[in-house]
């Protein structure tokens, strides 16, 4: 493990993405519902409350695949979807090709109160959105670098500190010196806006439109 490092925040300026239980604090309030991604990774400058889970009153007008239900799989969204498991077993390629919802949908939009971005995905097979589409789009979106301007949109300095801490914990979890340095240099990403709450909790239809879904993390 590398030695002591001076704390600093790094914002990347090369975007690598082509194409988030009991409630505690209210969701972050950003000035815009969607912030366009600027080019590049950031590293932060110079607390932790749990994020609310799904409301029991949300109507599942389009039930998700049971792998996408609350705690249907084990997945830390910081990790590649290949790490996803259910009951300690990896997900088969056949299951990943199954429809993500019932009835199937040709496209979906996934949001979370804790991110000012939405995840938009179309059916990769040209017919319906699959489990693999949901997992891959979620991962790629959360791995997108954020800019300094996006970092500055946090409602308070305390939120910025919490996101910075999440970034530091993300690269420090690597035991390999090479991976540690690569992750650190790549800068802050959207996943750091979750402030450490990175366990996939499932998706729920918001009850307004069949293609609009909400992502929960714990």
C-alpha atoms as an extended CHARMM CRD file, in Angstrom:
* protein
*
       218  EXT
         1         1  UNK       CA              0.0000000000        0.0000000000        0.0000000000  PROA      1               0.0000000000
         2         2  UNK       CA              1.4340000000        3.3910000000       -0.9130000000  PROA      2               0.0000000000
         3         3  UNK       CA              2.5750000000        5.6610000000        1.8660000000  PROA      3               0.0000000000
         4         4  UNK       CA              1.1230000000        8.9090000000        3.0330000000  PROA      4               0.0000000000
         5         5  UNK       CA             -0.3460000000       11.1590000000        0.3300000000  PROA      5               0.0000000000
         6         6  UNK       CA             -1.2690000000       14.8070000000        0.4680000000  PROA      6               0.0000000000
         7         7  UNK       CA             -5.0360000000       15.1780000000        0.1860000000  PROA      7               0.0000000000
         8         8  UNK       CA             -6.0890000000       16.7240000000       -3.0980000000  PROA      8               0.0000000000
         9         9  UNK       CA             -9.0530000000       16.5740000000       -5.4170000000  PROA      9               0.0000000000
        10        10  UNK       CA             -8.6010000000       15.6970000000       -9.0360000000  PROA      10              0.0000000000
        11        11  UNK       CA            -11.0860000000       16.4890000000      -11.7660000000  PROA      11              0.0000000000
        12        12  UNK       CA            -10.6300000000       14.6040000000      -15.0160000000  PROA      12              0.0000000000
        13        13  UNK       CA            -11.0620000000       16.4230000000      -18.2650000000  PROA      13              0.0000000000
        14        14  UNK       CA            -11.3090000000       13.4050000000      -20.4780000000  PROA      14              0.0000000000
        15        15  UNK       CA            -14.6800000000       11.6990000000      -20.3320000000  PROA      15              0.0000000000
        16        16  UNK       CA            -14.3990000000        7.9320000000      -20.6650000000  PROA      16              0.0000000000
        17        17  UNK       CA            -18.1810000000        7.2640000000      -20.8630000000  PROA      17              0.0000000000
        18        18  UNK       CA            -19.5580000000        7.1910000000      -24.4080000000  PROA      18              0.0000000000
        19        19  UNK       CA            -23.1000000000        6.8580000000      -24.8410000000  PROA      19              0.0000000000
        20        20  UNK       CA            -28.5470000000        5.9630000000       -7.3760000000  PROA      20              0.0000000000
        21        21  UNK       CA            -34.1350000000        0.9130000000        4.6190000000  PROA      21              0.0000000000
        22        22  UNK       CA            -34.9290000000        3.6960000000        6.5950000000  PROA      22              0.0000000000
        23        23  UNK       CA            -35.0010000000        7.2420000000        5.4970000000  PROA      23              0.0000000000
        24        24  UNK       CA            -32.7930000000        9.7820000000        7.2000000000  PROA      24              0.0000000000
        25        25  UNK       CA            -31.7060000000       12.9670000000        5.4290000000  PROA      25              0.0000000000
        26        26  UNK       CA            -33.6820000000       14.4900000000        2.5380000000  PROA      26              0.0000000000
        27        27  UNK       CA            -32.1940000000       14.1090000000       -0.9340000000  PROA      27              0.0000000000
        28        28  UNK       CA            -29.6230000000       16.6300000000       -2.1210000000  PROA      28              0.0000000000
        29        29  UNK       CA            -31.2180000000       19.6540000000       -3.7490000000  PROA      29              0.0000000000
        30        30  UNK       CA            -29.4650000000       20.6120000000       -6.9630000000  PROA      30              0.0000000000
        31        31  UNK       CA            -30.4150000000       23.6690000000       -8.9460000000  PROA      31              0.0000000000
        32        32  UNK       CA            -31.0800000000       21.6400000000      -12.0780000000  PROA      32              0.0000000000
        33        33  UNK       CA            -32.5950000000       18.2180000000      -12.5640000000  PROA      33              0.0000000000
        34        34  UNK       CA            -29.9590000000       17.2510000000      -15.1020000000  PROA      34              0.0000000000
        35        35  UNK       CA            -26.4170000000       18.5380000000      -15.3180000000  PROA      35              0.0000000000
        36        36  UNK       CA            -24.6760000000       17.9420000000      -18.6490000000  PROA      36              0.0000000000
        37        37  UNK       CA            -21.4330000000       16.0800000000      -18.1640000000  PROA      37              0.0000000000
        38        38  UNK       CA            -18.3570000000       18.1480000000      -18.8240000000  PROA      38              0.0000000000
        39        39  UNK       CA            -15.1970000000       16.6950000000      -20.2130000000  PROA      39              0.0000000000
        40        40  UNK       CA            -12.8540000000       15.0180000000      -17.8410000000  PROA      40              0.0000000000
        41        41  UNK       CA            -11.9800000000       13.4530000000      -14.2400000000  PROA      41              0.0000000000
        42        42  UNK       CA            -11.7240000000       15.6200000000      -11.0060000000  PROA      42              0.0000000000
        43        43  UNK       CA             -9.8490000000       15.0500000000       -7.7860000000  PROA      43              0.0000000000
        44        44  UNK       CA            -11.3540000000       16.7730000000       -4.6950000000  PROA      44              0.0000000000
        45        45  UNK       CA            -10.1580000000       19.8320000000       -2.6630000000  PROA      45              0.0000000000
        46        46  UNK       CA             -9.8870000000       20.4740000000        0.7660000000  PROA      46              0.0000000000
        47        47  UNK       CA            -20.4020000000       12.3130000000        8.0900000000  PROA      47              0.0000000000
        48        48  UNK       CA            -22.3010000000        9.9890000000        7.3600000000  PROA      48              0.0000000000
        49        49  UNK       CA            -26.0340000000        9.5000000000        7.0580000000  PROA      49              0.0000000000
        50        50  UNK       CA            -27.7890000000        6.6440000000        5.3330000000  PROA      50              0.0000000000
        51        51  UNK       CA            -29.7000000000        7.2520000000        2.1490000000  PROA      51              0.0000000000
        52        52  UNK       CA            -33.4190000000        6.6200000000        2.1470000000  PROA      52              0.0000000000
        53        53  UNK       CA            -34.7100000000        3.4050000000        0.6910000000  PROA      53              0.0000000000
        54        54  UNK       CA            -37.7520000000        2.8460000000       -1.4930000000  PROA      54              0.0000000000
        55        55  UNK       CA            -41.1110000000        4.0910000000       -0.3470000000  PROA      55              0.0000000000
        56        56  UNK       CA            -43.5870000000        1.3020000000        0.4130000000  PROA      56              0.0000000000
        57        57  UNK       CA            -46.2080000000        3.3960000000       -1.3710000000  PROA      57              0.0000000000
        58        58  UNK       CA            -44.5960000000        3.3500000000       -4.8070000000  PROA      58              0.0000000000
        59        59  UNK       CA            -46.6810000000        1.3650000000       -7.2680000000  PROA      59              0.0000000000
        60        60  UNK       CA            -44.9370000000       -1.2460000000       -9.3370000000  PROA      60              0.0000000000
        61        61  UNK       CA            -47.0190000000       -0.6920000000      -12.4460000000  PROA      61              0.0000000000
        62        62  UNK       CA            -44.3390000000       -2.5280000000      -14.4310000000  PROA      62              0.0000000000
        63        63  UNK       CA            -42.7080000000       -5.0470000000      -12.0930000000  PROA      63              0.0000000000
        64        64  UNK       CA            -38.9450000000       -5.3220000000      -12.5700000000  PROA      64              0.0000000000
        65        65  UNK       CA            -37.1330000000       -8.5950000000      -13.0900000000  PROA      65              0.0000000000
        66        66  UNK       CA            -36.7380000000      -10.2250000000       -9.6740000000  PROA      66              0.0000000000
        67        67  UNK       CA            -32.9880000000       -9.6320000000       -9.8950000000  PROA      67              0.0000000000
        68        68  UNK       CA            -33.8100000000       -5.9050000000       -9.9350000000  PROA      68              0.0000000000
        69        69  UNK       CA            -36.1690000000       -5.9980000000       -6.9660000000  PROA      69              0.0000000000
        70        70  UNK       CA            -35.0620000000       -4.7220000000       -3.5790000000  PROA      70              0.0000000000
        71        71  UNK       CA            -31.8520000000       -6.5780000000       -2.7020000000  PROA      71              0.0000000000
        72        72  UNK       CA            -32.3950000000       -9.0360000000       -5.5520000000  PROA      72              0.0000000000
        73        73  UNK       CA            -28.6350000000       -9.1700000000       -6.1620000000  PROA      73              0.0000000000
        74        74  UNK       CA            -25.4310000000       -8.3430000000       -4.3280000000  PROA      74              0.0000000000
        75        75  UNK       CA            -23.5600000000       -5.5820000000       -6.1160000000  PROA      75              0.0000000000
        76        76  UNK       CA            -21.3350000000       -2.7000000000       -5.1180000000  PROA      76              0.0000000000
        77        77  UNK       CA            -21.8840000000       -0.2840000000       -8.0110000000  PROA      77              0.0000000000
        78        78  UNK       CA            -18.2330000000        0.8110000000       -7.7860000000  PROA      78              0.0000000000
        79        79  UNK       CA            -17.3780000000       -2.6130000000       -9.2280000000  PROA      79              0.0000000000
        80        80  UNK       CA            -17.8780000000       -3.9440000000      -12.7490000000  PROA      80              0.0000000000
        81        81  UNK       CA            -21.1970000000       -5.7890000000      -13.3320000000  PROA      81              0.0000000000
        82        82  UNK       CA            -19.2190000000       -9.0240000000      -13.7060000000  PROA      82              0.0000000000
        83        83  UNK       CA            -18.9850000000       -8.9670000000       -9.8850000000  PROA      83              0.0000000000
        84        84  UNK       CA            -22.7870000000       -9.1670000000       -9.4420000000  PROA      84              0.0000000000
        85        85  UNK       CA            -24.0460000000      -12.2520000000       -7.6240000000  PROA      85              0.0000000000
        86        86  UNK       CA            -27.2730000000      -13.7000000000       -6.2450000000  PROA      86              0.0000000000
        87        87  UNK       CA            -27.1090000000      -16.0690000000       -3.3200000000  PROA      87              0.0000000000
        88        88  UNK       CA            -23.3300000000      -16.1410000000       -3.8330000000  PROA      88              0.0000000000
        89        89  UNK       CA            -23.6790000000      -17.3150000000       -7.4230000000  PROA      89              0.0000000000
        90        90  UNK       CA            -22.7700000000      -15.2490000000      -10.4650000000  PROA      90              0.0000000000
        91        91  UNK       CA            -25.4920000000      -14.2320000000      -12.9150000000  PROA      91              0.0000000000
        92        92  UNK       CA            -25.6770000000      -16.4550000000      -16.0060000000  PROA      92              0.0000000000
        93        93  UNK       CA            -25.3780000000      -14.9450000000      -19.4670000000  PROA      93              0.0000000000
        94        94  UNK       CA            -28.8110000000      -16.3760000000      -20.2330000000  PROA      94              0.0000000000
        95        95  UNK       CA            -30.3760000000      -14.4910000000      -17.3060000000  PROA      95              0.0000000000
        96        96  UNK       CA            -28.6310000000      -11.2790000000      -18.3230000000  PROA      96              0.0000000000
        97        97  UNK       CA            -30.4060000000      -11.4530000000      -21.6960000000  PROA      97              0.0000000000
        98        98  UNK       CA            -33.8560000000      -11.6050000000      -20.0630000000  PROA      98              0.0000000000
        99        99  UNK       CA            -36.2160000000       -8.5860000000      -20.0950000000  PROA      99              0.0000000000
       100       100  UNK       CA            -35.5610000000       -6.1430000000      -17.2710000000  PROA      100             0.0000000000
       101       101  UNK       CA            -39.2990000000       -5.5040000000      -16.8020000000  PROA      101             0.0000000000
       102       102  UNK       CA            -42.6580000000       -7.1320000000      -17.2980000000  PROA      102             0.0000000000
       103       103  UNK       CA            -43.9370000000       -6.3140000000      -19.8350000000  PROA      103             0.0000000000
       104       104  UNK       CA            -40.6450000000       -5.5980000000      -21.6390000000  PROA      104             0.0000000000
       105       105  UNK       CA            -39.7420000000       -1.9900000000      -22.4810000000  PROA      105             0.0000000000
       106       106  UNK       CA            -37.8080000000       -0.6780000000      -25.5050000000  PROA      106             0.0000000000
       107       107  UNK       CA            -36.1470000000        2.0860000000      -23.4410000000  PROA      107             0.0000000000
       108       108  UNK       CA            -35.8590000000        3.2510000000      -19.8210000000  PROA      108             0.0000000000
       109       109  UNK       CA            -34.8090000000        6.3040000000      -17.8290000000  PROA      109             0.0000000000
       110       110  UNK       CA            -33.3470000000        5.6970000000      -14.3710000000  PROA      110             0.0000000000
       111       111  UNK       CA            -32.9510000000        8.4640000000      -11.8030000000  PROA      111             0.0000000000
       112       112  UNK       CA            -32.0870000000        8.8230000000       -8.1320000000  PROA      112             0.0000000000
       113       113  UNK       CA            -32.7160000000       11.8000000000       -5.8120000000  PROA      113             0.0000000000
       114       114  UNK       CA            -29.0180000000       11.9140000000       -4.9840000000  PROA      114             0.0000000000
       115       115  UNK       CA            -27.6440000000       12.5560000000       -8.4620000000  PROA      115             0.0000000000
       116       116  UNK       CA            -28.4180000000       15.4620000000      -10.8030000000  PROA      116             0.0000000000
       117       117  UNK       CA            -28.1170000000       13.1220000000      -13.8000000000  PROA      117             0.0000000000
       118       118  UNK       CA            -30.4160000000       10.5210000000      -15.2720000000  PROA      118             0.0000000000
       119       119  UNK       CA            -29.4130000000        7.2500000000      -16.8900000000  PROA      119             0.0000000000
       120       120  UNK       CA            -31.0570000000        6.7710000000      -20.2790000000  PROA      120             0.0000000000
       121       121  UNK       CA            -30.8300000000        3.4150000000      -21.9780000000  PROA      121             0.0000000000
       122       122  UNK       CA            -32.2110000000        1.7820000000      -25.0940000000  PROA      122             0.0000000000
       123       123  UNK       CA            -32.5690000000       -1.8920000000      -25.8540000000  PROA      123             0.0000000000
       124       124  UNK       CA            -29.2010000000       -3.1580000000      -27.0700000000  PROA      124             0.0000000000
       125       125  UNK       CA            -30.9610000000       -6.0460000000      -28.8340000000  PROA      125             0.0000000000
       126       126  UNK       CA            -33.2600000000       -3.6370000000      -30.6870000000  PROA      126             0.0000000000
       127       127  UNK       CA            -36.3380000000       -5.0800000000      -28.9840000000  PROA      127             0.0000000000
       128       128  UNK       CA            -36.3930000000       -4.7730000000      -25.1740000000  PROA      128             0.0000000000
       129       129  UNK       CA            -34.1710000000       -3.5770000000      -22.3510000000  PROA      129             0.0000000000
       130       130  UNK       CA            -32.3870000000       -6.5010000000      -20.7200000000  PROA      130             0.0000000000
       131       131  UNK       CA            -30.9110000000       -7.0440000000      -17.2720000000  PROA      131             0.0000000000
       132       132  UNK       CA            -27.4800000000       -6.5970000000      -18.7930000000  PROA      132             0.0000000000
       133       133  UNK       CA            -28.5280000000       -3.2540000000      -20.2960000000  PROA      133             0.0000000000
       134       134  UNK       CA            -29.5730000000       -1.9700000000      -16.8610000000  PROA      134             0.0000000000
       135       135  UNK       CA            -26.4330000000       -3.1410000000      -15.0700000000  PROA      135             0.0000000000
       136       136  UNK       CA            -24.0330000000       -1.9430000000      -17.7810000000  PROA      136             0.0000000000
       137       137  UNK       CA            -25.6770000000        1.4720000000      -18.2500000000  PROA      137             0.0000000000
       138       138  UNK       CA            -25.7490000000        2.0680000000      -14.4840000000  PROA      138             0.0000000000
       139       139  UNK       CA            -22.0880000000        1.1680000000      -14.0930000000  PROA      139             0.0000000000
       140       140  UNK       CA            -20.8940000000        3.2040000000      -17.0950000000  PROA      140             0.0000000000
       141       141  UNK       CA            -22.8990000000        6.2390000000      -16.0580000000  PROA      141             0.0000000000
       142       142  UNK       CA            -21.5650000000        6.1630000000      -12.4920000000  PROA      142             0.0000000000
       143       143  UNK       CA            -17.9990000000        5.7910000000      -13.8100000000  PROA      143             0.0000000000
       144       144  UNK       CA            -18.3170000000        9.0290000000      -15.7820000000  PROA      144             0.0000000000
       145       145  UNK       CA            -15.9240000000       11.7120000000      -14.5800000000  PROA      145             0.0000000000
       146       146  UNK       CA            -17.2570000000       14.9450000000      -13.1580000000  PROA      146             0.0000000000
       147       147  UNK       CA            -15.9570000000       18.4410000000      -13.7580000000  PROA      147             0.0000000000
       148       148  UNK       CA            -15.0440000000       21.1450000000      -11.2740000000  PROA      148             0.0000000000
       149       149  UNK       CA            -18.2540000000       22.9980000000      -12.2090000000  PROA      149             0.0000000000
       150       150  UNK       CA            -20.3410000000       19.9110000000      -11.4060000000  PROA      150             0.0000000000
       151       151  UNK       CA            -18.4950000000       19.4370000000       -8.1210000000  PROA      151             0.0000000000
       152       152  UNK       CA            -19.3430000000       23.0490000000       -7.2330000000  PROA      152             0.0000000000
       153       153  UNK       CA            -23.0700000000       22.3280000000       -7.6480000000  PROA      153             0.0000000000
       154       154  UNK       CA            -23.1770000000       20.4660000000       -4.3380000000  PROA      154             0.0000000000
       155       155  UNK       CA            -25.6500000000       22.2090000000       -1.9990000000  PROA      155             0.0000000000
       156       156  UNK       CA            -23.1030000000       22.6670000000        0.8010000000  PROA      156             0.0000000000
       157       157  UNK       CA            -19.3760000000       22.4210000000        1.6030000000  PROA      157             0.0000000000
       158       158  UNK       CA            -20.1870000000       19.4950000000        3.8950000000  PROA      158             0.0000000000
       159       159  UNK       CA            -21.6080000000       17.5600000000        0.9370000000  PROA      159             0.0000000000
       160       160  UNK       CA            -18.4380000000       18.3190000000       -1.0130000000  PROA      160             0.0000000000
       161       161  UNK       CA            -16.3470000000       16.9510000000        1.8520000000  PROA      161             0.0000000000
       162       162  UNK       CA            -18.4320000000       13.7740000000        2.0040000000  PROA      162             0.0000000000
       163       163  UNK       CA            -18.0890000000       13.2230000000       -1.7550000000  PROA      163             0.0000000000
       164       164  UNK       CA            -14.3440000000       13.8580000000       -1.4970000000  PROA      164             0.0000000000
       165       165  UNK       CA            -14.0970000000       11.2820000000        1.2710000000  PROA      165             0.0000000000
       166       166  UNK       CA            -15.9880000000        8.7840000000       -0.9150000000  PROA      166             0.0000000000
       167       167  UNK       CA            -13.4840000000        9.3800000000       -3.7330000000  PROA      167             0.0000000000
       168       168  UNK       CA            -10.5490000000        8.8000000000       -1.3640000000  PROA      168             0.0000000000
       169       169  UNK       CA            -12.0860000000        5.6250000000        0.0450000000  PROA      169             0.0000000000
       170       170  UNK       CA            -12.7540000000        4.3750000000       -3.4720000000  PROA      170             0.0000000000
       171       171  UNK       CA             -9.1110000000        4.4140000000       -4.5540000000  PROA      171             0.0000000000
       172       172  UNK       CA             -7.7040000000        3.4400000000       -1.1300000000  PROA      172             0.0000000000
       173       173  UNK       CA             -9.6570000000        0.1820000000       -1.1190000000  PROA      173             0.0000000000
       174       174  UNK       CA             -7.2720000000       -1.2470000000       -3.7280000000  PROA      174             0.0000000000
       175       175  UNK       CA             -4.4550000000       -3.3650000000       -2.3110000000  PROA      175             0.0000000000
       176       176  UNK       CA             -2.5750000000       -3.2470000000       -5.5890000000  PROA      176             0.0000000000
       177       177  UNK       CA             -0.3200000000       -0.1720000000       -5.8130000000  PROA      177             0.0000000000
       178       178  UNK       CA             -0.9620000000       -0.0070000000       -9.5530000000  PROA      178             0.0000000000
       179       179  UNK       CA             -4.7600000000       -0.0400000000       -9.2070000000  PROA      179             0.0000000000
       180       180  UNK       CA             -4.5470000000        2.4050000000       -6.3000000000  PROA      180             0.0000000000
       181       181  UNK       CA             -2.6420000000        4.9400000000       -8.4050000000  PROA      181             0.0000000000
       182       182  UNK       CA             -4.7610000000        4.3860000000      -11.5250000000  PROA      182             0.0000000000
       183       183  UNK       CA             -8.0110000000        4.9240000000       -9.6330000000  PROA      183             0.0000000000
       184       184  UNK       CA             -6.6270000000        7.9600000000       -7.8400000000  PROA      184             0.0000000000
       185       185  UNK       CA             -5.3540000000        9.5740000000      -11.0450000000  PROA      185             0.0000000000
       186       186  UNK       CA             -8.6500000000        8.9440000000      -12.8360000000  PROA      186             0.0000000000
       187       187  UNK       CA            -10.2760000000       11.5010000000      -10.5350000000  PROA      187             0.0000000000
       188       188  UNK       CA            -13.7330000000       11.9850000000       -9.0850000000  PROA      188             0.0000000000
       189       189  UNK       CA            -16.7070000000       10.2840000000      -10.7060000000  PROA      189             0.0000000000
       190       190  UNK       CA            -20.4680000000       10.3760000000      -10.4570000000  PROA      190             0.0000000000
       191       191  UNK       CA            -20.4040000000        7.3960000000       -8.1020000000  PROA      191             0.0000000000
       192       192  UNK       CA            -18.6920000000        9.6340000000       -5.5170000000  PROA      192             0.0000000000
       193       193  UNK       CA            -21.8640000000       11.7540000000       -5.3800000000  PROA      193             0.0000000000
       194       194  UNK       CA            -23.4360000000        8.7580000000       -3.6000000000  PROA      194             0.0000000000
       195       195  UNK       CA            -21.0650000000        9.5230000000       -0.7040000000  PROA      195             0.0000000000
       196       196  UNK       CA            -20.1860000000        5.9150000000       -0.0020000000  PROA      196             0.0000000000
       197       197  UNK       CA            -23.6950000000        4.4670000000       -0.3700000000  PROA      197             0.0000000000
       198       198  UNK       CA            -22.8450000000        2.1820000000       -3.2570000000  PROA      198             0.0000000000
       199       199  UNK       CA            -24.7190000000       -1.0690000000       -2.5840000000  PROA      199             0.0000000000
       200       200  UNK       CA            -27.3450000000       -1.6730000000       -5.2610000000  PROA      200             0.0000000000
       201       201  UNK       CA            -30.7810000000       -1.7130000000       -3.6500000000  PROA      201             0.0000000000
       202       202  UNK       CA            -32.8940000000       -2.2690000000       -6.7510000000  PROA      202             0.0000000000
       203       203  UNK       CA            -35.0190000000       -0.1740000000       -9.0960000000  PROA      203             0.0000000000
       204       204  UNK       CA            -38.6950000000        0.7610000000       -8.7850000000  PROA      204             0.0000000000
       205       205  UNK       CA            -41.1080000000        2.1860000000      -11.3320000000  PROA      205             0.0000000000
       206       206  UNK       CA            -42.1180000000        5.6800000000      -10.2000000000  PROA      206             0.0000000000
       207       207  UNK       CA            -45.7880000000        5.0800000000      -11.0160000000  PROA      207             0.0000000000
       208       208  UNK       CA            -45.9950000000        7.9620000000      -13.5010000000  PROA      208             0.0000000000
       209       209  UNK       CA            -44.6710000000        6.4660000000      -16.7250000000  PROA      209             0.0000000000
       210       210  UNK       CA            -43.7380000000        2.8580000000      -17.5060000000  PROA      210             0.0000000000
       211       211  UNK       CA            -40.2690000000        3.8780000000      -18.7300000000  PROA      211             0.0000000000
       212       212  UNK       CA            -39.3710000000        6.0170000000      -15.6660000000  PROA      212             0.0000000000
       213       213  UNK       CA            -37.5650000000        4.2050000000      -12.8690000000  PROA      213             0.0000000000
       214       214  UNK       CA            -35.8180000000        5.0910000000       -9.6570000000  PROA      214             0.0000000000
       215       215  UNK       CA            -32.5240000000        3.5990000000       -8.4670000000  PROA      215             0.0000000000
       216       216  UNK       CA            -31.9790000000        2.8790000000       -4.7700000000  PROA      216             0.0000000000
       217       217  UNK       CA            -28.6180000000        2.4220000000       -3.0650000000  PROA      217             0.0000000000
       218       218  UNK       CA            -27.6750000000        1.7690000000        0.5460000000  PROA      218             0.0000000000
